[in-house]
Amino acid sequence: MDITPYKGVSFSSDEVTRINSSLNSVRLNPALVGGYRLLNMTWFRAPVSSQAPSAMSPPMTVNPSRPSTPAPPSSAHKGYHSNMILITGIVAGILIVVVMSMLILYACAYKRGKKKRLAKETVKTGRVDSVQTVASFAHPTSTRHLAYEELKEATANFAPSSVLGEGGFGRVFKGVLSDGTAVAIKRLSTGGQQGDKEFLVEVEMLSRLHHRNLVKLVGYYSSVDSSQNLLCYELVPNGSLEAWLHGPLGANCPLEWDIRMKIALDAARGLAYLHEDSQPCVIHRDFKASNILLENNFHAKVADFGLAKQAPEGRANYLSTRVMGTFGYVAPEYAMTGHLLVKSDVYSYGVVLLELLTGRKPVDMSQPSGQENLVTWARPILRDKDRLEELVDPRLEGKYPKEDFVRVCTIAAACVAPEANQRPTMGEVVQSLKMVQRLTEYHHDSAANTANPRPNIRQSSTAFESDGTSSMFSSGPYSGLSAFEMDISHTEVFSEDLHEGR
């Protein structure tokens, strides 16, 4: 049945609703029309004005029996909705983890960068700040801050032909400054905290330590970001003791006995100054033949203070630190426990003294089995006076005073004693070597003046007490050095030290 409006083109939505309600409310007599029911009612919307009258809008079906309600969501729609919630949660969790990880990495990188900046900022143009290792040292005021261009020009742009040698943290170049000063310039390798620390320590040390047996620091350069660290020393032109003992220099022109003893005494004076005359006391920690540099007259100077440490108060106290140094020179207590003592340097000096006596390296794997380590091989020989000639460097060709050799062996044996409290102090070593030197001079004077009657002499035992725990020669096969009391006395030796500034 079609129902059309009396006026207009189509019914409105309200009219459709009323018609639908009216039709549902009409009750016809079933006896007349039979069973019936209203199935549906289709409402045709009015056509759009721009369209032709015959183009009708699509019909809209209206449920005649009850108001229209939305269809319940299907199970597929519910699953899709659950999956979307799960995926959203997973993505959000991943994003949170990524953001947190980035924040943690940034915080760690910031802390590392801050530590590096603090370390690098300790060296600025014209001054050097203290670091933890040398926190109590005064700032260097007399040391020059050199321009990089001046150092570059002095070494011909760090030409390979200017290289004097290479160490653990950089190369050493020979150069001449604009004022004509001959210098050795150490260019420290970059990219390591140990190299930066060595630079800081060495500038601090050499800026305040002044002694004729220590290498002098002329100046230094450090860029603002510490990418370039250079140390400028006085040039010590005759090479190192290692080159003269174990290199081509020693092979072509072996060192004579007197020169060896001169070097031994000069090096001992340098260490004694560090231990006993410096405030605070300094432990070198890397004393060895390659760090003893020689002038043209073989005047010796101790060099390379990059590993130096401030000693604890009291000679019996130790400094617990990471073991560093050169194999063969490191004292046993330091190597085994990390306990660094002032007398750890004394052991290293004893090894150098054995090198001067024997001409051997501290560790030489080309030697016969059992003789590779110098101290291990020499120690039993030092206990037997009749075997001491086995230690003599054959390059001396017998041209050495036998008595002096025995005395120096006694000093070396005391220095390399296994227990630190059995070793002498460096001040005692200096006095003992000066005794040997004076005895040698006395023998020369006596031989030159045979016309004079020989003075009445007698032997005495010379033992210099250290810190109350041991005597210099209280252990070992010898009771002491043979000295002539008439012309050689403690007073005379100490007076000479005062005159020479040690």
Secondary structure, DSSP 8 states (H G I E B T S, - for coil): -----SSSSS--HHHHHHHHHHHHH----HHHH-S-----EEE-----TTS-TT-----EEE-SSS--------HHHHHHHHHHHHHHHHHHHHHHHHHHHHHHHHHHHHHHHHHHHHHHTTEETTEE---GGGTTS---SSSEE--HHHHHHHTTTT-GGGEEEEETTEEEEEEE-TTS-EEEEEEE-SS-HHHHHHHHHHHHHHHH---TTB--EEEEEE-TTSS-EEEEEE--TT-BHHHHHHSHHHHHS---HHHHHHHHHHHHHHHHIIIIISSS-EE-S---GGGEEE-TT--EEE---TT-EE--SSTT--EE----S-TTTS-HHHHHH-EE-HHHHHHHHHHHHHHHHH---SB-TTS-TT-SBHHHHHHHHHT-GGGGGGGS-GGGTT-S-HHHHHHHHHHHHHHT-SSGGGS--HHHHHHHHHHHHHHHHHHHHHHH-TTS--------EE--B-SSS-BTTSSSS---EE--TTT--HHHHHHHHHHHT-
